[in-house]
Amino acid sequence: MNIRKALSAVVVAGTALAGMTVAPLAHADGDCGAAWHDVGSPANLRINSKQTYVGQVEQQYQSCGGGITNVRAHFQWAGSFQQNYSGWVVHVSVFSPYYQRAGDQWYSEATKDAYSSPGIEIHHASPDAWTADATLTPCPLSGAVSTYWYYGAGTSWAAPNDGWC
């Protein structure tokens, strides 16, 4: 008898929920499995009075559907730097003055590509404006910053800035 009542309650609740529309999550941080695309222009990092090219940082986005778009930073080490230097570490992240720094990750020069993680949903910031940055850990003021991109209009709000140590 108790099982019959419980099943009846489930059927009634299921029927009531059947007509409801479930809204997508407003902030689905992470990686939804969709392709990542470059946006804006990258910025370069250099050392030795700007003579040695270290690599570049760019911003990437991913459209997940349902109004969800994730953003991340991608840093790629220069092959010649990897061959000739060791012990360097880069810090990558995304930033919006309307949210905060997010996705902080540190990678050694032994990895070709460095990504901030998790991807951050652009709607955390209002307006949806983000940049990607990379800093060499031995040089805290070396930061390179990609294009400051406004996703609301699909336009650049500021050009990239190269960094050096």
VMD Tcl script that builds the backbone (N, CA, C; Angstrom):
set m [mol new atoms 495]
animate dup $m
set s [atomselect $m all]
$s set {name element resname resid chain x y z} {
  {N N MET 1 A 0.812 -1.193 0.000}
  {CA C MET 1 A 0.000 0.000 0.000}
  {C C MET 1 A 0.860 1.264 0.000}
  {N N ASN 2 A 1.902 1.310 0.824}
  {CA C ASN 2 A 2.790 2.466 0.860}
  {C C ASN 2 A 3.502 2.656 -0.473}
  {N N ILE 3 A 3.873 1.550 -1.133}
  {CA C ILE 3 A 4.538 1.642 -2.429}
  {C C ILE 3 A 3.591 2.229 -3.458}
  {N N ARG 4 A 2.334 1.832 -3.425}
  {CA C ARG 4 A 1.340 2.352 -4.371}
  {C C ARG 4 A 1.179 3.861 -4.193}
  {N N LYS 5 A 1.126 4.337 -2.953}
  {CA C LYS 5 A 0.998 5.784 -2.685}
  {C C LYS 5 A 2.234 6.531 -3.182}
  {N N ALA 6 A 3.400 5.929 -2.936}
  {CA C ALA 6 A 4.640 6.575 -3.362}
  {C C ALA 6 A 4.700 6.689 -4.878}
  {N N LEU 7 A 4.335 5.621 -5.592}
  {CA C LEU 7 A 4.329 5.660 -7.052}
  {C C LEU 7 A 3.321 6.674 -7.576}
  {N N SER 8 A 2.180 6.770 -6.950}
  {CA C SER 8 A 1.173 7.753 -7.360}
  {C C SER 8 A 1.711 9.171 -7.200}
  {N N ALA 9 A 2.433 9.407 -6.113}
  {CA C ALA 9 A 3.001 10.736 -5.882}
  {C C ALA 9 A 4.037 11.068 -6.947}
  {N N VAL 10 A 4.849 10.100 -7.333}
  {CA C VAL 10 A 5.856 10.315 -8.366}
  {C C VAL 10 A 5.191 10.633 -9.698}
  {N N VAL 11 A 4.133 9.926 -10.048}
  {CA C VAL 11 A 3.421 10.166 -11.306}
  {C C VAL 11 A 2.807 11.552 -11.306}
  {N N VAL 12 A 2.207 11.965 -10.200}
  {CA C VAL 12 A 1.601 13.291 -10.109}
  {C C VAL 12 A 2.691 14.369 -10.233}
  {N N ALA 13 A 3.802 14.193 -9.520}
  {CA C ALA 13 A 4.885 15.177 -9.585}
  {C C ALA 13 A 5.482 15.229 -10.982}
  {N N GLY 14 A 5.686 14.082 -11.606}
  {CA C GLY 14 A 6.233 14.037 -12.957}
  {C C GLY 14 A 5.324 14.714 -13.955}
  {N N THR 15 A 4.011 14.529 -13.809}
  {CA C THR 15 A 3.042 15.164 -14.693}
  {C C THR 15 A 3.076 16.675 -14.517}
  {N N ALA 16 A 3.192 17.128 -13.292}
  {CA C ALA 16 A 3.240 18.571 -13.031}
  {C C ALA 16 A 4.499 19.195 -13.617}
  {N N LEU 17 A 5.626 18.487 -13.589}
  {CA C LEU 17 A 6.880 19.026 -14.100}
  {C C LEU 17 A 7.003 18.916 -15.614}
  {N N ALA 18 A 6.212 18.063 -16.247}
  {CA C ALA 18 A 6.344 17.806 -17.679}
  {C C ALA 18 A 6.179 19.061 -18.520}
  {N N GLY 19 A 5.351 19.979 -18.124}
  {CA C GLY 19 A 5.112 21.178 -18.906}
  {C C GLY 19 A 6.064 22.317 -18.599}
  {N N MET 20 A 6.929 22.137 -17.621}
  {CA C MET 20 A 7.841 23.219 -17.230}
  {C C MET 20 A 9.057 23.265 -18.141}
  {N N THR 21 A 9.544 24.461 -18.382}
  {CA C THR 21 A 10.777 24.653 -19.132}
  {C C THR 21 A 11.894 24.917 -18.131}
  {N N VAL 22 A 12.989 24.208 -18.274}
  {CA C VAL 22 A 14.118 24.389 -17.381}
  {C C VAL 22 A 15.108 25.329 -18.058}
  {N N ALA 23 A 15.410 26.429 -17.407}
  {CA C ALA 23 A 16.339 27.417 -17.963}
  {C C ALA 23 A 17.762 26.904 -17.854}
  {N N PRO 24 A 18.629 27.258 -18.827}
  {CA C PRO 24 A 20.026 26.837 -18.731}
  {C C PRO 24 A 20.712 27.537 -17.565}
  {N N LEU 25 A 21.766 26.921 -17.052}
  {CA C LEU 25 A 22.530 27.544 -15.989}
  {C C LEU 25 A 23.134 28.841 -16.502}
  {N N ALA 26 A 23.112 29.865 -15.685}
  {CA C ALA 26 A 23.639 31.159 -16.101}
  {C C ALA 26 A 25.159 31.147 -16.193}
  {N N HIS 27 A 25.801 30.353 -15.367}
  {CA C HIS 27 A 27.267 30.337 -15.326}
  {C C HIS 27 A 27.751 28.897 -15.310}
  {N N ALA 28 A 27.997 28.355 -16.493}
  {CA C ALA 28 A 28.449 26.968 -16.611}
  {C C ALA 28 A 29.945 26.931 -16.889}
  {N N ASP 29 A 30.756 27.224 -15.875}
  {CA C ASP 29 A 32.202 27.218 -16.036}
  {C C ASP 29 A 32.689 25.826 -16.408}
  {N N GLY 30 A 33.777 25.772 -17.165}
  {CA C GLY 30 A 34.377 24.491 -17.511}
  {C C GLY 30 A 34.631 24.380 -18.996}
  {N N ASP 31 A 34.509 23.171 -19.490}
  {CA C ASP 31 A 34.711 22.859 -20.906}
  {C C ASP 31 A 33.533 22.006 -21.329}
  {N N CYS 32 A 32.679 22.542 -22.189}
  {CA C CYS 32 A 31.472 21.820 -22.599}
  {C C CYS 32 A 31.738 20.838 -23.736}
  {N N GLY 33 A 32.976 20.769 -24.208}
  {CA C GLY 33 A 33.319 19.834 -25.271}
  {C C GLY 33 A 33.264 20.428 -26.665}
  {N N ALA 34 A 32.768 21.657 -26.793}
  {CA C ALA 34 A 32.737 22.329 -28.097}
  {C C ALA 34 A 34.137 22.821 -28.446}
  {N N ALA 35 A 34.354 23.139 -29.711}
  {CA C ALA 35 A 35.658 23.634 -30.169}
  {C C ALA 35 A 35.970 24.989 -29.532}
  {N N TRP 36 A 37.248 25.233 -29.301}
  {CA C TRP 36 A 37.728 26.526 -28.816}
  {C C TRP 36 A 38.205 27.335 -30.014}
  {N N HIS 37 A 37.881 28.645 -30.016}
  {CA C HIS 37 A 38.231 29.536 -31.126}
  {C C HIS 37 A 39.014 30.729 -30.599}
  {N N ASP 38 A 40.024 31.173 -31.361}
  {CA C ASP 38 A 40.781 32.370 -31.003}
  {C C ASP 38 A 39.915 33.601 -31.262}
  {N N VAL 39 A 40.096 34.615 -30.427}
  {CA C VAL 39 A 39.381 35.868 -30.620}
  {C C VAL 39 A 40.345 37.022 -30.353}
  {N N GLY 40 A 40.221 38.085 -31.134}
  {CA C GLY 40 A 41.102 39.233 -30.958}
  {C C GLY 40 A 42.510 38.929 -31.432}
  {N N SER 41 A 43.479 39.654 -30.882}
  {CA C SER 41 A 44.885 39.502 -31.254}
  {C C SER 41 A 45.706 39.074 -30.048}
  {N N PRO 42 A 46.760 38.287 -30.290}
  {CA C PRO 42 A 47.612 37.847 -29.184}
  {C C PRO 42 A 48.592 38.937 -28.766}
  {N N ALA 43 A 49.231 38.702 -27.621}
  {CA C ALA 43 A 50.301 39.578 -27.129}
  {C C ALA 43 A 51.540 38.720 -26.911}
  {N N ASN 44 A 52.703 39.298 -27.122}
  {CA C ASN 44 A 53.971 38.580 -27.019}
  {C C ASN 44 A 54.660 38.823 -25.685}
  {N N LEU 45 A 55.421 37.815 -25.252}
  {CA C LEU 45 A 56.287 37.932 -24.075}
  {C C LEU 45 A 57.732 37.813 -24.531}
  {N N ARG 46 A 58.610 38.684 -23.981}
  {CA C ARG 46 A 60.034 38.665 -24.327}
  {C C ARG 46 A 60.856 38.844 -23.058}
  {N N ILE 47 A 62.121 38.405 -23.117}
  {CA C ILE 47 A 63.074 38.632 -22.030}
  {C C ILE 47 A 64.350 39.230 -22.624}
  {N N ASN 48 A 65.346 39.460 -21.781}
  {CA C ASN 48 A 66.644 39.990 -22.206}
  {C C ASN 48 A 66.497 41.308 -22.979}
  {N N SER 49 A 65.898 42.290 -22.315}
  {CA C SER 49 A 65.681 43.607 -22.934}
  {C C SER 49 A 64.920 43.505 -24.246}
  {N N LYS 50 A 63.928 42.637 -24.270}
  {CA C LYS 50 A 63.018 42.428 -25.410}
  {C C LYS 50 A 63.686 41.712 -26.585}
  {N N GLN 51 A 64.901 41.183 -26.414}
  {CA C GLN 51 A 65.611 40.537 -27.513}
  {C C GLN 51 A 65.206 39.079 -27.730}
  {N N THR 52 A 64.752 38.407 -26.680}
  {CA C THR 52 A 64.438 36.976 -26.765}
  {C C THR 52 A 62.934 36.757 -26.674}
  {N N TYR 53 A 62.388 36.180 -27.726}
  {CA C TYR 53 A 60.956 35.900 -27.794}
  {C C TYR 53 A 60.648 34.653 -26.968}
  {N N VAL 54 A 59.710 34.769 -26.035}
  {CA C VAL 54 A 59.333 33.674 -25.137}
  {C C VAL 54 A 58.102 32.935 -25.647}
  {N N GLY 55 A 57.119 33.679 -26.130}
  {CA C GLY 55 A 55.867 33.082 -26.603}
  {C C GLY 55 A 54.771 34.120 -26.641}
  {N N GLN 56 A 53.529 33.655 -26.859}
  {CA C GLN 56 A 52.426 34.605 -26.926}
  {C C GLN 56 A 51.178 34.056 -26.259}
  {N N VAL 57 A 50.352 35.000 -25.776}
  {CA C VAL 57 A 49.093 34.665 -25.125}
  {C C VAL 57 A 47.946 35.197 -25.972}
  {N N GLU 58 A 46.893 34.398 -26.051}
  {CA C GLU 58 A 45.694 34.810 -26.782}
  {C C GLU 58 A 44.468 34.374 -26.004}
  {N N GLN 59 A 43.361 34.994 -26.328}
  {CA C GLN 59 A 42.090 34.650 -25.701}
  {C C GLN 59 A 41.350 33.676 -26.609}
  {N N GLN 60 A 40.697 32.690 -25.990}
  {CA C GLN 60 A 39.888 31.735 -26.734}
  {C C GLN 60 A 38.500 31.665 -26.107}
  {N N TYR 61 A 37.515 31.369 -26.956}
  {CA C TYR 61 A 36.153 31.198 -26.455}
  {C C TYR 61 A 35.564 29.913 -27.017}
  {N N GLN 62 A 34.513 29.461 -26.358}
  {CA C GLN 62 A 33.817 28.238 -26.723}
  {C C GLN 62 A 32.318 28.501 -26.576}
  {N N SER 63 A 31.546 28.262 -27.655}
  {CA C SER 63 A 30.087 28.423 -27.614}
  {C C SER 63 A 29.465 27.084 -27.258}
  {N N CYS 64 A 28.774 27.059 -26.132}
  {CA C CYS 64 A 28.229 25.805 -25.617}
  {C C CYS 64 A 26.745 25.637 -25.904}
  {N N GLY 65 A 26.096 26.631 -26.476}
  {CA C GLY 65 A 24.656 26.574 -26.708}
  {C C GLY 65 A 23.902 27.083 -25.485}
  {N N GLY 66 A 22.663 27.432 -25.684}
  {CA C GLY 66 A 21.843 27.924 -24.583}
  {C C GLY 66 A 22.331 29.238 -24.006}
  {N N GLY 67 A 23.073 30.014 -24.806}
  {CA C GLY 67 A 23.579 31.299 -24.331}
  {C C GLY 67 A 24.842 31.194 -23.489}
  {N N ILE 68 A 25.419 30.002 -23.395}
  {CA C ILE 68 A 26.622 29.799 -22.594}
  {C C ILE 68 A 27.858 29.909 -23.480}
  {N N THR 69 A 28.776 30.798 -23.106}
  {CA C THR 69 A 30.053 30.963 -23.792}
  {C C THR 69 A 31.150 30.989 -22.739}
  {N N ASN 70 A 32.131 30.115 -22.895}
  {CA C ASN 70 A 33.267 30.075 -21.970}
  {C C ASN 70 A 34.465 30.780 -22.595}
  {N N VAL 71 A 35.330 31.304 -21.743}
  {CA C VAL 71 A 36.539 31.981 -22.180}
  {C C VAL 71 A 37.726 31.397 -21.417}
  {N N ARG 72 A 38.886 31.360 -22.079}
  {CA C ARG 72 A 40.108 30.921 -21.423}
  {C C ARG 72 A 41.306 31.611 -22.066}
  {N N ALA 73 A 42.451 31.539 -21.393}
  {CA C ALA 73 A 43.709 32.040 -21.922}
  {C C ALA 73 A 44.484 30.866 -22.498}
  {N N HIS 74 A 45.182 31.119 -23.600}
  {CA C HIS 74 A 46.061 30.116 -24.207}
  {C C HIS 74 A 47.418 30.765 -24.419}
  {N N PHE 75 A 48.451 30.167 -23.829}
  {CA C PHE 75 A 49.821 30.638 -24.023}
  {C C PHE 75 A 50.584 29.549 -24.754}
  {N N GLN 76 A 51.336 29.952 -25.783}
  {CA C GLN 76 A 52.164 29.003 -26.521}
  {C C GLN 76 A 53.619 29.449 -26.435}
  {N N TRP 77 A 54.457 28.568 -25.877}
  {CA C TRP 77 A 55.884 28.836 -25.785}
  {C C TRP 77 A 56.511 28.829 -27.171}
  {N N ALA 78 A 57.491 29.671 -27.392}
  {CA C ALA 78 A 58.273 29.664 -28.625}
  {C C ALA 78 A 59.198 28.445 -28.587}
  {N N GLY 79 A 59.252 27.698 -29.686}
  {CA C GLY 79 A 60.097 26.509 -29.757}
  {C C GLY 79 A 61.564 26.802 -29.473}
  {N N SER 80 A 62.070 27.909 -30.005}
  {CA C SER 80 A 63.482 28.249 -29.778}
  {C C SER 80 A 63.734 28.562 -28.303}
  {N N PHE 81 A 62.755 29.165 -27.626}
  {CA C PHE 81 A 62.906 29.443 -26.199}
  {C C PHE 81 A 62.940 28.124 -25.426}
  {N N GLN 82 A 62.064 27.213 -25.771}
  {CA C GLN 82 A 62.030 25.915 -25.091}
  {C C GLN 82 A 63.350 25.162 -25.249}
  {N N GLN 83 A 63.955 25.274 -26.409}
  {CA C GLN 83 A 65.210 24.560 -26.675}
  {C C GLN 83 A 66.394 25.169 -25.938}
  {N N ASN 84 A 66.376 26.473 -25.728}
  {CA C ASN 84 A 67.544 27.165 -25.195}
  {C C ASN 84 A 67.446 27.606 -23.740}
  {N N TYR 85 A 66.282 27.495 -23.135}
  {CA C TYR 85 A 66.093 27.952 -21.758}
  {C C TYR 85 A 65.368 26.873 -20.971}
  {N N SER 86 A 65.675 26.784 -19.695}
  {CA C SER 86 A 64.955 25.844 -18.839}
  {C C SER 86 A 64.670 26.499 -17.495}
  {N N GLY 87 A 63.696 25.958 -16.808}
  {CA C GLY 87 A 63.357 26.457 -15.477}
  {C C GLY 87 A 62.399 27.627 -15.444}
  {N N TRP 88 A 61.852 28.004 -16.582}
  {CA C TRP 88 A 60.907 29.125 -16.617}
  {C C TRP 88 A 59.480 28.615 -16.427}
  {N N VAL 89 A 58.656 29.444 -15.818}
  {CA C VAL 89 A 57.253 29.111 -15.577}
  {C C VAL 89 A 56.406 30.309 -15.996}
  {N N VAL 90 A 55.282 30.026 -16.662}
  {CA C VAL 90 A 54.351 31.080 -17.046}
  {C C VAL 90 A 53.047 30.898 -16.268}
  {N N HIS 91 A 52.481 32.004 -15.842}
  {CA C HIS 91 A 51.172 32.025 -15.179}
  {C C HIS 91 A 50.168 32.546 -16.191}
  {N N VAL 92 A 49.108 31.785 -16.468}
  {CA C VAL 92 A 48.063 32.212 -17.401}
  {C C VAL 92 A 46.734 32.331 -16.671}
  {N N SER 93 A 45.926 33.292 -17.104}
  {CA C SER 93 A 44.600 33.494 -16.526}
  {C C SER 93 A 43.787 34.380 -17.459}
  {N N VAL 94 A 42.497 34.493 -17.178}
  {CA C VAL 94 A 41.644 35.462 -17.856}
  {C C VAL 94 A 41.242 36.503 -16.819}
  {N N PHE 95 A 40.901 37.695 -17.316}
  {CA C PHE 95 A 40.583 38.781 -16.399}
  {C C PHE 95 A 39.494 39.665 -16.988}
  {N N SER 96 A 38.614 40.110 -16.104}
  {CA C SER 96 A 37.652 41.150 -16.437}
  {C C SER 96 A 37.589 42.112 -15.260}
  {N N PRO 97 A 37.666 43.417 -15.518}
  {CA C PRO 97 A 37.521 44.356 -14.413}
  {C C PRO 97 A 36.106 44.330 -13.832}
  {N N TYR 98 A 35.196 43.671 -14.529}
  {CA C TYR 98 A 33.815 43.567 -14.068}
  {C C TYR 98 A 33.560 42.256 -13.327}
  {N N TYR 99 A 34.616 41.458 -13.155}
  {CA C TYR 99 A 34.517 40.205 -12.400}
  {C C TYR 99 A 35.761 40.058 -11.533}
  {N N GLN 100 A 36.768 39.393 -12.041}
  {CA C GLN 100 A 38.033 39.195 -11.331}
  {C C GLN 100 A 38.964 38.378 -12.213}
  {N N ARG 101 A 40.137 38.065 -11.714}
  {CA C ARG 101 A 41.052 37.151 -12.390}
  {C C ARG 101 A 40.550 35.734 -12.119}
  {N N ALA 102 A 40.632 34.868 -13.143}
  {CA C ALA 102 A 40.104 33.513 -12.969}
  {C C ALA 102 A 40.882 32.515 -13.823}
  {N N GLY 103 A 40.776 31.258 -13.463}
  {CA C GLY 103 A 41.398 30.190 -14.236}
  {C C GLY 103 A 42.899 30.105 -14.082}
  {N N ASP 104 A 43.437 30.640 -12.987}
  {CA C ASP 104 A 44.892 30.682 -12.782}
  {C C ASP 104 A 45.544 29.309 -12.918}
  {N N GLN 105 A 46.563 29.242 -13.771}
  {CA C GLN 105 A 47.354 28.009 -13.944}
  {C C GLN 105 A 48.812 28.391 -14.169}
  {N N TRP 106 A 49.722 27.504 -13.769}
  {CA C TRP 106 A 51.156 27.703 -13.950}
  {C C TRP 106 A 51.704 26.538 -14.759}
  {N N TYR 107 A 52.522 26.830 -15.783}
  {CA C TYR 107 A 53.094 25.803 -16.647}
  {C C TYR 107 A 54.579 26.070 -16.854}
  {N N SER 108 A 55.376 25.000 -16.878}
  {CA C SER 108 A 56.802 25.143 -17.185}
  {C C SER 108 A 56.982 25.212 -18.691}
  {N N GLU 109 A 58.185 25.616 -19.094}
  {CA C GLU 109 A 58.460 25.719 -20.525}
  {C C GLU 109 A 58.512 24.342 -21.182}
  {N N ALA 110 A 58.452 23.272 -20.414}
  {CA C ALA 110 A 58.473 21.914 -20.974}
  {C C ALA 110 A 57.167 21.567 -21.701}
  {N N THR 111 A 56.092 22.304 -21.437}
  {CA C THR 111 A 54.818 22.069 -22.127}
  {C C THR 111 A 54.686 23.085 -23.252}
  {N N LYS 112 A 54.245 22.660 -24.407}
  {CA C LYS 112 A 54.130 23.580 -25.547}
  {C C LYS 112 A 53.007 24.592 -25.340}
  {N N ASP 113 A 51.858 24.111 -24.876}
  {CA C ASP 113 A 50.677 24.962 -24.717}
  {C C ASP 113 A 50.251 25.032 -23.261}
  {N N ALA 114 A 49.869 26.210 -22.827}
  {CA C ALA 114 A 49.396 26.438 -21.466}
  {C C ALA 114 A 48.010 27.071 -21.541}
  {N N TYR 115 A 47.083 26.574 -20.735}
  {CA C TYR 115 A 45.694 27.062 -20.756}
  {C C TYR 115 A 45.232 27.416 -19.352}
  {N N SER 116 A 44.471 28.510 -19.237}
  {CA C SER 116 A 43.820 28.776 -17.964}
  {C C SER 116 A 42.692 27.760 -17.826}
  {N N SER 117 A 42.365 27.410 -16.607}
  {CA C SER 117 A 41.346 26.382 -16.388}
  {C C SER 117 A 40.714 26.588 -15.024}
  {N N PRO 118 A 39.406 26.406 -14.897}
  {CA C PRO 118 A 38.495 25.997 -15.956}
  {C C PRO 118 A 38.176 27.175 -16.873}
  {N N GLY 119 A 37.511 26.875 -17.997}
  {CA C GLY 119 A 36.969 27.947 -18.815}
  {C C GLY 119 A 35.959 28.716 -17.967}
  {N N ILE 120 A 35.911 30.017 -18.116}
  {CA C ILE 120 A 35.016 30.857 -17.316}
  {C C ILE 120 A 33.877 31.356 -18.200}
  {N N GLU 121 A 32.657 31.205 -17.732}
  {CA C GLU 121 A 31.491 31.653 -18.487}
  {C C GLU 121 A 31.508 33.176 -18.540}
  {N N ILE 122 A 31.370 33.737 -19.745}
  {CA C ILE 122 A 31.547 35.187 -19.935}
  {C C ILE 122 A 30.546 36.029 -19.162}
  {N N HIS 123 A 29.380 35.471 -18.833}
  {CA C HIS 123 A 28.352 36.257 -18.151}
  {C C HIS 123 A 28.644 36.484 -16.666}
  {N N HIS 124 A 29.757 35.939 -16.156}
  {CA C HIS 124 A 30.172 36.301 -14.793}
  {C C HIS 124 A 30.438 37.804 -14.741}
  {N N ALA 125 A 30.924 38.351 -15.844}
  {CA C ALA 125 A 31.210 39.786 -15.921}
  {C C ALA 125 A 30.031 40.488 -16.586}
  {N N SER 126 A 29.757 41.684 -16.150}
  {CA C SER 126 A 28.700 42.471 -16.779}
  {C C SER 126 A 29.188 43.909 -16.906}
  {N N PRO 127 A 29.540 44.349 -18.112}
  {CA C PRO 127 A 29.360 43.693 -19.405}
  {C C PRO 127 A 30.354 42.537 -19.605}
  {N N ASP 128 A 30.088 41.743 -20.655}
  {CA C ASP 128 A 30.867 40.536 -20.958}
  {C C ASP 128 A 32.172 40.892 -21.658}
  {N N ALA 129 A 33.114 41.482 -20.945}
  {CA C ALA 129 A 34.387 41.929 -21.528}
  {C C ALA 129 A 35.539 41.251 -20.797}
  {N N TRP 130 A 36.429 40.597 -21.559}
  {CA C TRP 130 A 37.504 39.789 -20.984}
  {C C TRP 130 A 38.815 39.987 -21.739}
  {N N THR 131 A 39.900 39.646 -21.063}
  {CA C THR 131 A 41.220 39.596 -21.674}
  {C C THR 131 A 41.948 38.375 -21.132}
  {N N ALA 132 A 42.936 37.896 -21.876}
  {CA C ALA 132 A 43.791 36.795 -21.429}
  {C C ALA 132 A 45.156 37.363 -21.115}
  {N N ASP 133 A 45.797 36.848 -20.062}
  {CA C ASP 133 A 47.130 37.358 -19.760}
  {C C ASP 133 A 48.090 36.241 -19.372}
  {N N ALA 134 A 49.364 36.535 -19.541}
  {CA C ALA 134 A 50.441 35.608 -19.198}
  {C C ALA 134 A 51.568 36.399 -18.558}
  {N N THR 135 A 52.120 35.850 -17.483}
  {CA C THR 135 A 53.207 36.484 -16.759}
  {C C THR 135 A 54.272 35.438 -16.458}
  {N N LEU 136 A 55.530 35.776 -16.674}
  {CA C LEU 136 A 56.625 34.890 -16.294}
  {C C LEU 136 A 56.827 35.023 -14.794}
  {N N THR 137 A 56.844 33.896 -14.085}
  {CA C THR 137 A 56.908 33.968 -12.623}
  {C C THR 137 A 58.179 34.615 -12.082}
  {N N PRO 138 A 59.351 34.508 -12.742}
  {CA C PRO 138 A 60.500 35.234 -12.189}
  {C C PRO 138 A 60.386 36.748 -12.372}
  {N N CYS 139 A 59.429 37.193 -13.189}
  {CA C CYS 139 A 59.286 38.615 -13.517}
  {C C CYS 139 A 57.837 39.035 -13.299}
  {N N PRO 140 A 57.442 39.363 -12.093}
  {CA C PRO 140 A 56.030 39.630 -11.811}
  {C C PRO 140 A 55.418 40.787 -12.602}
  {N N LEU 141 A 56.235 41.658 -13.163}
  {CA C LEU 141 A 55.703 42.788 -13.927}
  {C C LEU 141 A 55.821 42.561 -15.435}
  {N N SER 142 A 56.007 41.312 -15.855}
  {CA C SER 142 A 56.256 41.005 -17.267}
  {C C SER 142 A 54.984 40.764 -18.069}
  {N N GLY 143 A 53.831 40.925 -17.503}
  {CA C GLY 143 A 52.580 40.493 -18.104}
  {C C GLY 143 A 52.296 40.952 -19.520}
  {N N ALA 144 A 51.913 39.983 -20.350}
  {CA C ALA 144 A 51.410 40.256 -21.699}
  {C C ALA 144 A 49.900 40.072 -21.645}
  {N N VAL 145 A 49.163 40.966 -22.308}
  {CA C VAL 145 A 47.705 40.964 -22.235}
  {C C VAL 145 A 47.133 40.979 -23.644}
  {N N SER 146 A 46.287 40.005 -23.955}
  {CA C SER 146 A 45.669 39.918 -25.282}
  {C C SER 146 A 44.654 41.036 -25.475}
  {N N THR 147 A 44.043 41.063 -26.642}
  {CA C THR 147 A 42.963 42.008 -26.919}
  {C C THR 147 A 41.920 41.947 -25.804}
  {N N TYR 148 A 41.463 43.116 -25.377}
  {CA C TYR 148 A 40.373 43.214 -24.403}
  {C C TYR 148 A 39.092 43.117 -25.222}
  {N N TRP 149 A 38.392 41.983 -25.151}
  {CA C TRP 149 A 37.291 41.664 -26.051}
  {C C TRP 149 A 35.941 41.787 -25.380}
  {N N TYR 150 A 35.025 42.534 -26.033}
  {CA C TYR 150 A 33.650 42.684 -25.554}
  {C C TYR 150 A 32.761 41.731 -26.345}
  {N N TYR 151 A 32.318 40.682 -25.685}
  {CA C TYR 151 A 31.501 39.659 -26.341}
  {C C TYR 151 A 30.095 40.149 -26.673}
  {N N GLY 152 A 29.598 41.143 -25.952}
  {CA C GLY 152 A 28.257 41.660 -26.214}
  {C C GLY 152 A 28.088 42.187 -27.623}
  {N N ALA 153 A 29.133 42.795 -28.200}
  {CA C ALA 153 A 29.080 43.341 -29.551}
  {C C ALA 153 A 30.068 42.649 -30.490}
  {N N GLY 154 A 30.911 41.760 -29.941}
  {CA C GLY 154 A 31.913 41.093 -30.766}
  {C C GLY 154 A 32.977 42.047 -31.269}
  {N N THR 155 A 33.411 42.969 -30.397}
  {CA C THR 155 A 34.399 43.973 -30.796}
  {C C THR 155 A 35.507 44.099 -29.751}
  {N N SER 156 A 36.595 44.665 -30.193}
  {CA C SER 156 A 37.730 44.918 -29.317}
  {C C SER 156 A 37.526 46.227 -28.571}
  {N N TRP 157 A 37.777 46.214 -27.271}
  {CA C TRP 157 A 37.743 47.443 -26.490}
  {C C TRP 157 A 39.142 48.002 -26.269}
  {N N ALA 158 A 40.170 47.165 -26.453}
  {CA C ALA 158 A 41.552 47.631 -26.314}
  {C C ALA 158 A 42.483 46.663 -27.025}
  {N N ALA 159 A 43.557 47.217 -27.562}
  {CA C ALA 159 A 44.557 46.425 -28.275}
  {C C ALA 159 A 45.379 45.596 -27.296}
  {N N PRO 160 A 46.037 44.549 -27.788}
  {CA C PRO 160 A 46.896 43.754 -26.901}
  {C C PRO 160 A 48.126 44.551 -26.467}
  {N N ASN 161 A 48.712 44.146 -25.339}
  {CA C ASN 161 A 49.930 44.766 -24.822}
  {C C ASN 161 A 50.981 43.694 -24.625}
  {N N ASP 162 A 52.133 43.849 -25.267}
  {CA C ASP 162 A 53.228 42.920 -25.086}
  {C C ASP 162 A 53.841 43.083 -23.707}
  {N N GLY 163 A 54.484 42.022 -23.231}
  {CA C GLY 163 A 55.146 42.055 -21.936}
  {C C GLY 163 A 56.601 41.672 -22.075}
  {N N TRP 164 A 57.443 42.100 -21.142}
  {CA C TRP 164 A 58.857 41.763 -21.189}
  {C C TRP 164 A 59.455 41.798 -19.798}
  {N N CYS 165 A 60.625 41.204 -19.721}
  {CA C CYS 165 A 61.324 41.100 -18.443}
  {C C CYS 165 A 62.791 41.415 -18.683}
}
mol reanalyze $m
mol bondsrecalc $m
mol representation Tube
mol addrep $m
